Amino acid sequence: MPNEPADRAHRITVQRRGPLLVEGPVEVELEDGTTVSSDRFRVALCTCRRSRRYPWCDTSHRRKA
């Protein structure tokens, strides 16, 4: 990521039954090889795959399947 030292640690917070919270900015490489990015200070990555905005969490995991 531009203008960031390579050794800077990024905090990832694991939430039970929720998304991964990642301090941004971030780039995410998807299974098909495409890359999506966000320059927000914190992003929520979906772990349940219910999000309509995958890989970003939209809180769809809160709804019963």
KOLVOTI-46933 format. One record per atom (N, C-alpha, C): x, y, z; chain; residue in one letter; residue number from 1; atom name. Coordinates in nm, 2 decimals. Example, Ala and Ser with C-alpha at 12.3 -4.5 7.8 and 13.67 -1.06 7.14 Angstrom:
KOLVOTI-46933
{u = 1.32&v = -0.57&w = 0.78&rodren = A&gudren = a&rolo = 1&fikol = N}
{u = 1.23&v = -0.45&w = 0.78&rodren = A&gudren = a&rolo = 1&fikol = CA}
{u = 1.32&v = -0.33&w = 0.78&rodren = A&gudren = a&rolo = 1&fikol = C}
{u = 1.28&v = -0.22&w = 0.71&rodren = A&gudren = s&rolo = 2&fikol = N}
{u = 1.37&v = -0.11&w = 0.71&rodren = A&gudren = s&rolo = 2&fikol = CA}
{u = 1.29&v = 0.00&w = 0.79&rodren = A&gudren = s&rolo = 2&fikol = C}
This chain:
KOLVOTI-46933
{u = 0.08&v = -0.12&w = 0.00&rodren = A&gudren = m&rolo = 1&fikol = N}
{u = 0.00&v = 0.00&w = 0.00&rodren = A&gudren = m&rolo = 1&fikol = CA}
{u = 0.09&v = 0.12&w = 0.00&rodren = A&gudren = m&rolo = 1&fikol = C}
{u = 0.06&v = 0.22&w = -0.08&rodren = A&gudren = p&rolo = 2&fikol = N}
{u = 0.14&v = 0.34&w = -0.09&rodren = A&gudren = p&rolo = 2&fikol = CA}
{u = 0.16&v = 0.41&w = 0.04&rodren = A&gudren = p&rolo = 2&fikol = C}
{u = 0.28&v = 0.47&w = 0.06&rodren = A&gudren = n&rolo = 3&fikol = N}
{u = 0.31&v = 0.55&w = 0.17&rodren = A&gudren = n&rolo = 3&fikol = CA}
{u = 0.30&v = 0.48&w = 0.30&rodren = A&gudren = n&rolo = 3&fikol = C}
{u = 0.31&v = 0.35&w = 0.31&rodren = A&gudren = e&rolo = 4&fikol = N}
{u = 0.31&v = 0.28&w = 0.44&rodren = A&gudren = e&rolo = 4&fikol = CA}
{u = 0.43&v = 0.20&w = 0.45&rodren = A&gudren = e&rolo = 4&fikol = C}
{u = 0.50&v = 0.20&w = 0.56&rodren = A&gudren = p&rolo = 5&fikol = N}
{u = 0.61&v = 0.11&w = 0.58&rodren = A&gudren = p&rolo = 5&fikol = CA}
{u = 0.57&v = -0.03&w = 0.57&rodren = A&gudren = p&rolo = 5&fikol = C}
{u = 0.65&v = -0.11&w = 0.51&rodren = A&gudren = a&rolo = 6&fikol = N}
{u = 0.62&v = -0.26&w = 0.49&rodren = A&gudren = a&rolo = 6&fikol = CA}
{u = 0.61&v = -0.33&w = 0.62&rodren = A&gudren = a&rolo = 6&fikol = C}
{u = 0.68&v = -0.28&w = 0.72&rodren = A&gudren = d&rolo = 7&fikol = N}
{u = 0.67&v = -0.36&w = 0.85&rodren = A&gudren = d&rolo = 7&fikol = CA}
{u = 0.56&v = -0.31&w = 0.94&rodren = A&gudren = d&rolo = 7&fikol = C}
{u = 0.47&v = -0.22&w = 0.90&rodren = A&gudren = r&rolo = 8&fikol = N}
{u = 0.36&v = -0.17&w = 0.98&rodren = A&gudren = r&rolo = 8&fikol = CA}
{u = 0.26&v = -0.29&w = 1.00&rodren = A&gudren = r&rolo = 8&fikol = C}
{u = 0.23&v = -0.31&w = 1.13&rodren = A&gudren = a&rolo = 9&fikol = N}
{u = 0.14&v = -0.42&w = 1.16&rodren = A&gudren = a&rolo = 9&fikol = CA}
{u = 0.00&v = -0.37&w = 1.14&rodren = A&gudren = a&rolo = 9&fikol = C}
{u = -0.09&v = -0.45&w = 1.09&rodren = A&gudren = h&rolo = 10&fikol = N}
{u = -0.23&v = -0.42&w = 1.08&rodren = A&gudren = h&rolo = 10&fikol = CA}
{u = -0.31&v = -0.50&w = 1.18&rodren = A&gudren = h&rolo = 10&fikol = C}
{u = -0.40&v = -0.44&w = 1.25&rodren = A&gudren = r&rolo = 11&fikol = N}
{u = -0.47&v = -0.51&w = 1.35&rodren = A&gudren = r&rolo = 11&fikol = CA}
{u = -0.59&v = -0.58&w = 1.29&rodren = A&gudren = r&rolo = 11&fikol = C}
{u = -0.61&v = -0.71&w = 1.32&rodren = A&gudren = i&rolo = 12&fikol = N}
{u = -0.73&v = -0.78&w = 1.27&rodren = A&gudren = i&rolo = 12&fikol = CA}
{u = -0.80&v = -0.83&w = 1.40&rodren = A&gudren = i&rolo = 12&fikol = C}
{u = -0.93&v = -0.79&w = 1.41&rodren = A&gudren = t&rolo = 13&fikol = N}
{u = -1.01&v = -0.83&w = 1.53&rodren = A&gudren = t&rolo = 13&fikol = CA}
{u = -1.11&v = -0.94&w = 1.49&rodren = A&gudren = t&rolo = 13&fikol = C}
{u = -1.10&v = -1.05&w = 1.56&rodren = A&gudren = v&rolo = 14&fikol = N}
{u = -1.19&v = -1.16&w = 1.53&rodren = A&gudren = v&rolo = 14&fikol = CA}
{u = -1.31&v = -1.15&w = 1.62&rodren = A&gudren = v&rolo = 14&fikol = C}
{u = -1.43&v = -1.16&w = 1.56&rodren = A&gudren = q&rolo = 15&fikol = N}
{u = -1.55&v = -1.15&w = 1.64&rodren = A&gudren = q&rolo = 15&fikol = CA}
{u = -1.63&v = -1.28&w = 1.63&rodren = A&gudren = q&rolo = 15&fikol = C}
{u = -1.67&v = -1.34&w = 1.74&rodren = A&gudren = r&rolo = 16&fikol = N}
{u = -1.75&v = -1.46&w = 1.74&rodren = A&gudren = r&rolo = 16&fikol = CA}
{u = -1.88&v = -1.43&w = 1.66&rodren = A&gudren = r&rolo = 16&fikol = C}
{u = -1.91&v = -1.52&w = 1.57&rodren = A&gudren = r&rolo = 17&fikol = N}
{u = -2.03&v = -1.50&w = 1.49&rodren = A&gudren = r&rolo = 17&fikol = CA}
{u = -2.05&v = -1.37&w = 1.42&rodren = A&gudren = r&rolo = 17&fikol = C}
{u = -1.93&v = -1.31&w = 1.38&rodren = A&gudren = g&rolo = 18&fikol = N}
{u = -1.94&v = -1.19&w = 1.31&rodren = A&gudren = g&rolo = 18&fikol = CA}
{u = -1.82&v = -1.17&w = 1.21&rodren = A&gudren = g&rolo = 18&fikol = C}
{u = -1.80&v = -1.05&w = 1.16&rodren = A&gudren = p&rolo = 19&fikol = N}
{u = -1.70&v = -1.03&w = 1.06&rodren = A&gudren = p&rolo = 19&fikol = CA}
{u = -1.56&v = -1.02&w = 1.12&rodren = A&gudren = p&rolo = 19&fikol = C}
{u = -1.46&v = -1.02&w = 1.03&rodren = A&gudren = l&rolo = 20&fikol = N}
{u = -1.32&v = -0.99&w = 1.07&rodren = A&gudren = l&rolo = 20&fikol = CA}
{u = -1.31&v = -0.84&w = 1.06&rodren = A&gudren = l&rolo = 20&fikol = C}
{u = -1.27&v = -0.77&w = 1.16&rodren = A&gudren = l&rolo = 21&fikol = N}
{u = -1.25&v = -0.62&w = 1.15&rodren = A&gudren = l&rolo = 21&fikol = CA}
{u = -1.10&v = -0.60&w = 1.13&rodren = A&gudren = l&rolo = 21&fikol = C}
{u = -1.07&v = -0.53&w = 1.02&rodren = A&gudren = v&rolo = 22&fikol = N}
{u = -0.93&v = -0.51&w = 0.97&rodren = A&gudren = v&rolo = 22&fikol = CA}
{u = -0.91&v = -0.36&w = 0.97&rodren = A&gudren = v&rolo = 22&fikol = C}
{u = -0.80&v = -0.32&w = 1.03&rodren = A&gudren = e&rolo = 23&fikol = N}
{u = -0.76&v = -0.18&w = 1.02&rodren = A&gudren = e&rolo = 23&fikol = CA}
{u = -0.71&v = -0.15&w = 0.87&rodren = A&gudren = e&rolo = 23&fikol = C}
{u = -0.76&v = -0.05&w = 0.81&rodren = A&gudren = g&rolo = 24&fikol = N}
{u = -0.73&v = -0.02&w = 0.67&rodren = A&gudren = g&rolo = 24&fikol = CA}
{u = -0.63&v = 0.08&w = 0.65&rodren = A&gudren = g&rolo = 24&fikol = C}
{u = -0.60&v = 0.11&w = 0.53&rodren = A&gudren = p&rolo = 25&fikol = N}
{u = -0.67&v = 0.06&w = 0.41&rodren = A&gudren = p&rolo = 25&fikol = CA}
{u = -0.63&v = -0.08&w = 0.38&rodren = A&gudren = p&rolo = 25&fikol = C}
{u = -0.71&v = -0.15&w = 0.30&rodren = A&gudren = v&rolo = 26&fikol = N}
{u = -0.68&v = -0.29&w = 0.27&rodren = A&gudren = v&rolo = 26&fikol = CA}
{u = -0.70&v = -0.32&w = 0.12&rodren = A&gudren = v&rolo = 26&fikol = C}
{u = -0.64&v = -0.42&w = 0.08&rodren = A&gudren = e&rolo = 27&fikol = N}
{u = -0.66&v = -0.49&w = -0.05&rodren = A&gudren = e&rolo = 27&fikol = CA}
{u = -0.70&v = -0.63&w = -0.02&rodren = A&gudren = e&rolo = 27&fikol = C}
{u = -0.80&v = -0.68&w = -0.09&rodren = A&gudren = v&rolo = 28&fikol = N}
{u = -0.84&v = -0.82&w = -0.07&rodren = A&gudren = v&rolo = 28&fikol = CA}
{u = -0.84&v = -0.89&w = -0.20&rodren = A&gudren = v&rolo = 28&fikol = C}
{u = -0.76&v = -1.00&w = -0.21&rodren = A&gudren = e&rolo = 29&fikol = N}
{u = -0.76&v = -1.08&w = -0.33&rodren = A&gudren = e&rolo = 29&fikol = CA}
{u = -0.87&v = -1.19&w = -0.32&rodren = A&gudren = e&rolo = 29&fikol = C}
{u = -0.96&v = -1.19&w = -0.41&rodren = A&gudren = l&rolo = 30&fikol = N}
{u = -1.07&v = -1.29&w = -0.41&rodren = A&gudren = l&rolo = 30&fikol = CA}
{u = -1.03&v = -1.42&w = -0.48&rodren = A&gudren = l&rolo = 30&fikol = C}
{u = -1.11&v = -1.53&w = -0.46&rodren = A&gudren = e&rolo = 31&fikol = N}
{u = -1.08&v = -1.66&w = -0.51&rodren = A&gudren = e&rolo = 31&fikol = CA}
{u = -1.05&v = -1.66&w = -0.66&rodren = A&gudren = e&rolo = 31&fikol = C}
{u = -1.12&v = -1.57&w = -0.74&rodren = A&gudren = d&rolo = 32&fikol = N}
{u = -1.10&v = -1.57&w = -0.88&rodren = A&gudren = d&rolo = 32&fikol = CA}
{u = -0.98&v = -1.48&w = -0.92&rodren = A&gudren = d&rolo = 32&fikol = C}
{u = -0.91&v = -1.43&w = -0.83&rodren = A&gudren = g&rolo = 33&fikol = N}
{u = -0.79&v = -1.35&w = -0.86&rodren = A&gudren = g&rolo = 33&fikol = CA}
{u = -0.81&v = -1.20&w = -0.87&rodren = A&gudren = g&rolo = 33&fikol = C}
{u = -0.93&v = -1.16&w = -0.87&rodren = A&gudren = t&rolo = 34&fikol = N}
{u = -0.96&v = -1.02&w = -0.87&rodren = A&gudren = t&rolo = 34&fikol = CA}
{u = -0.93&v = -0.95&w = -0.74&rodren = A&gudren = t&rolo = 34&fikol = C}
{u = -0.90&v = -0.83&w = -0.74&rodren = A&gudren = t&rolo = 35&fikol = N}
{u = -0.86&v = -0.75&w = -0.62&rodren = A&gudren = t&rolo = 35&fikol = CA}
{u = -0.96&v = -0.64&w = -0.60&rodren = A&gudren = t&rolo = 35&fikol = C}
{u = -1.01&v = -0.63&w = -0.47&rodren = A&gudren = v&rolo = 36&fikol = N}
{u = -1.09&v = -0.52&w = -0.43&rodren = A&gudren = v&rolo = 36&fikol = CA}
{u = -1.02&v = -0.44&w = -0.32&rodren = A&gudren = v&rolo = 36&fikol = C}
{u = -1.04&v = -0.32&w = -0.31&rodren = A&gudren = s&rolo = 37&fikol = N}
{u = -0.97&v = -0.24&w = -0.21&rodren = A&gudren = s&rolo = 37&fikol = CA}
{u = -1.07&v = -0.14&w = -0.14&rodren = A&gudren = s&rolo = 37&fikol = C}
{u = -1.02&v = -0.10&w = -0.02&rodren = A&gudren = s&rolo = 38&fikol = N}
{u = -1.10&v = 0.00&w = 0.06&rodren = A&gudren = s&rolo = 38&fikol = CA}
{u = -0.99&v = 0.09&w = 0.13&rodren = A&gudren = s&rolo = 38&fikol = C}
{u = -1.02&v = 0.22&w = 0.12&rodren = A&gudren = d&rolo = 39&fikol = N}
{u = -0.93&v = 0.31&w = 0.19&rodren = A&gudren = d&rolo = 39&fikol = CA}
{u = -0.98&v = 0.36&w = 0.33&rodren = A&gudren = d&rolo = 39&fikol = C}
{u = -1.09&v = 0.29&w = 0.37&rodren = A&gudren = r&rolo = 40&fikol = N}
{u = -1.14&v = 0.33&w = 0.50&rodren = A&gudren = r&rolo = 40&fikol = CA}
{u = -1.05&v = 0.29&w = 0.62&rodren = A&gudren = r&rolo = 40&fikol = C}
{u = -1.06&v = 0.35&w = 0.73&rodren = A&gudren = f&rolo = 41&fikol = N}
{u = -0.97&v = 0.33&w = 0.84&rodren = A&gudren = f&rolo = 41&fikol = CA}
{u = -1.00&v = 0.19&w = 0.91&rodren = A&gudren = f&rolo = 41&fikol = C}
{u = -1.12&v = 0.14&w = 0.89&rodren = A&gudren = r&rolo = 42&fikol = N}
{u = -1.15&v = 0.00&w = 0.94&rodren = A&gudren = r&rolo = 42&fikol = CA}
{u = -1.25&v = -0.06&w = 0.85&rodren = A&gudren = r&rolo = 42&fikol = C}
{u = -1.23&v = -0.18&w = 0.81&rodren = A&gudren = v&rolo = 43&fikol = N}
{u = -1.33&v = -0.25&w = 0.73&rodren = A&gudren = v&rolo = 43&fikol = CA}
{u = -1.37&v = -0.38&w = 0.79&rodren = A&gudren = v&rolo = 43&fikol = C}
{u = -1.49&v = -0.43&w = 0.76&rodren = A&gudren = a&rolo = 44&fikol = N}
{u = -1.54&v = -0.55&w = 0.81&rodren = A&gudren = a&rolo = 44&fikol = CA}
{u = -1.55&v = -0.65&w = 0.70&rodren = A&gudren = a&rolo = 44&fikol = C}
{u = -1.47&v = -0.76&w = 0.71&rodren = A&gudren = l&rolo = 45&fikol = N}
{u = -1.47&v = -0.87&w = 0.61&rodren = A&gudren = l&rolo = 45&fikol = CA}
{u = -1.57&v = -0.98&w = 0.65&rodren = A&gudren = l&rolo = 45&fikol = C}
{u = -1.65&v = -1.01&w = 0.55&rodren = A&gudren = c&rolo = 46&fikol = N}
{u = -1.75&v = -1.12&w = 0.58&rodren = A&gudren = c&rolo = 46&fikol = CA}
{u = -1.69&v = -1.25&w = 0.59&rodren = A&gudren = c&rolo = 46&fikol = C}
{u = -1.73&v = -1.33&w = 0.69&rodren = A&gudren = t&rolo = 47&fikol = N}
{u = -1.68&v = -1.47&w = 0.70&rodren = A&gudren = t&rolo = 47&fikol = CA}
{u = -1.79&v = -1.57&w = 0.68&rodren = A&gudren = t&rolo = 47&fikol = C}
{u = -1.91&v = -1.53&w = 0.67&rodren = A&gudren = c&rolo = 48&fikol = N}
{u = -2.02&v = -1.62&w = 0.65&rodren = A&gudren = c&rolo = 48&fikol = CA}
{u = -2.07&v = -1.64&w = 0.51&rodren = A&gudren = c&rolo = 48&fikol = C}
{u = -2.03&v = -1.55&w = 0.42&rodren = A&gudren = r&rolo = 49&fikol = N}
{u = -2.06&v = -1.54&w = 0.28&rodren = A&gudren = r&rolo = 49&fikol = CA}
{u = -2.21&v = -1.51&w = 0.26&rodren = A&gudren = r&rolo = 49&fikol = C}
{u = -2.28&v = -1.45&w = 0.35&rodren = A&gudren = r&rolo = 50&fikol = N}
{u = -2.42&v = -1.41&w = 0.33&rodren = A&gudren = r&rolo = 50&fikol = CA}
{u = -2.43&v = -1.27&w = 0.28&rodren = A&gudren = r&rolo = 50&fikol = C}
{u = -2.32&v = -1.20&w = 0.28&rodren = A&gudren = s&rolo = 51&fikol = N}
{u = -2.32&v = -1.06&w = 0.24&rodren = A&gudren = s&rolo = 51&fikol = CA}
{u = -2.35&v = -1.04&w = 0.10&rodren = A&gudren = s&rolo = 51&fikol = C}
{u = -2.44&v = -0.94&w = 0.07&rodren = A&gudren = r&rolo = 52&fikol = N}
{u = -2.46&v = -0.91&w = -0.07&rodren = A&gudren = r&rolo = 52&fikol = CA}
{u = -2.35&v = -0.82&w = -0.13&rodren = A&gudren = r&rolo = 52&fikol = C}
{u = -2.26&v = -0.78&w = -0.04&rodren = A&gudren = r&rolo = 53&fikol = N}
{u = -2.15&v = -0.69&w = -0.08&rodren = A&gudren = r&rolo = 53&fikol = CA}
{u = -2.02&v = -0.77&w = -0.06&rodren = A&gudren = r&rolo = 53&fikol = C}
{u = -2.02&v = -0.90&w = -0.06&rodren = A&gudren = y&rolo = 54&fikol = N}
{u = -1.90&v = -0.98&w = -0.03&rodren = A&gudren = y&rolo = 54&fikol = CA}
{u = -1.78&v = -0.93&w = -0.12&rodren = A&gudren = y&rolo = 54&fikol = C}
{u = -1.66&v = -0.91&w = -0.06&rodren = A&gudren = p&rolo = 55&fikol = N}
{u = -1.62&v = -0.96&w = 0.07&rodren = A&gudren = p&rolo = 55&fikol = CA}
{u = -1.64&v = -0.87&w = 0.19&rodren = A&gudren = p&rolo = 55&fikol = C}
{u = -1.71&v = -0.75&w = 0.16&rodren = A&gudren = w&rolo = 56&fikol = N}
{u = -1.74&v = -0.66&w = 0.27&rodren = A&gudren = w&rolo = 56&fikol = CA}
{u = -1.86&v = -0.71&w = 0.35&rodren = A&gudren = w&rolo = 56&fikol = C}
{u = -1.86&v = -0.70&w = 0.48&rodren = A&gudren = c&rolo = 57&fikol = N}
{u = -1.98&v = -0.74&w = 0.56&rodren = A&gudren = c&rolo = 57&fikol = CA}
{u = -2.09&v = -0.63&w = 0.55&rodren = A&gudren = c&rolo = 57&fikol = C}
{u = -2.21&v = -0.68&w = 0.53&rodren = A&gudren = d&rolo = 58&fikol = N}
{u = -2.33&v = -0.59&w = 0.53&rodren = A&gudren = d&rolo = 58&fikol = CA}
{u = -2.42&v = -0.63&w = 0.64&rodren = A&gudren = d&rolo = 58&fikol = C}
{u = -2.38&v = -0.70&w = 0.74&rodren = A&gudren = t&rolo = 59&fikol = N}
{u = -2.45&v = -0.76&w = 0.86&rodren = A&gudren = t&rolo = 59&fikol = CA}
{u = -2.56&v = -0.86&w = 0.82&rodren = A&gudren = t&rolo = 59&fikol = C}
{u = -2.55&v = -0.92&w = 0.70&rodren = A&gudren = s&rolo = 60&fikol = N}
{u = -2.65&v = -1.02&w = 0.67&rodren = A&gudren = s&rolo = 60&fikol = CA}
{u = -2.64&v = -1.14&w = 0.76&rodren = A&gudren = s&rolo = 60&fikol = C}
{u = -2.53&v = -1.16&w = 0.82&rodren = A&gudren = h&rolo = 61&fikol = N}
{u = -2.51&v = -1.27&w = 0.91&rodren = A&gudren = h&rolo = 61&fikol = CA}
{u = -2.61&v = -1.27&w = 1.03&rodren = A&gudren = h&rolo = 61&fikol = C}
{u = -2.66&v = -1.15&w = 1.06&rodren = A&gudren = r&rolo = 62&fikol = N}
{u = -2.75&v = -1.13&w = 1.17&rodren = A&gudren = r&rolo = 62&fikol = CA}
{u = -2.89&v = -1.19&w = 1.14&rodren = A&gudren = r&rolo = 62&fikol = C}
{u = -2.93&v = -1.21&w = 1.01&rodren = A&gudren = r&rolo = 63&fikol = N}
{u = -3.05&v = -1.26&w = 0.98&rodren = A&gudren = r&rolo = 63&fikol = CA}
{u = -3.05&v = -1.42&w = 0.98&rodren = A&gudren = r&rolo = 63&fikol = C}
{u = -3.15&v = -1.48&w = 1.02&rodren = A&gudren = k&rolo = 64&fikol = N}
{u = -3.16&v = -1.63&w = 1.03&rodren = A&gudren = k&rolo = 64&fikol = CA}
{u = -3.16&v = -1.68&w = 0.88&rodren = A&gudren = k&rolo = 64&fikol = C}
{u = -3.09&v = -1.79&w = 0.86&rodren = A&gudren = a&rolo = 65&fikol = N}
{u = -3.09&v = -1.85&w = 0.73&rodren = A&gudren = a&rolo = 65&fikol = CA}
{u = -3.21&v = -1.93&w = 0.70&rodren = A&gudren = a&rolo = 65&fikol = C}
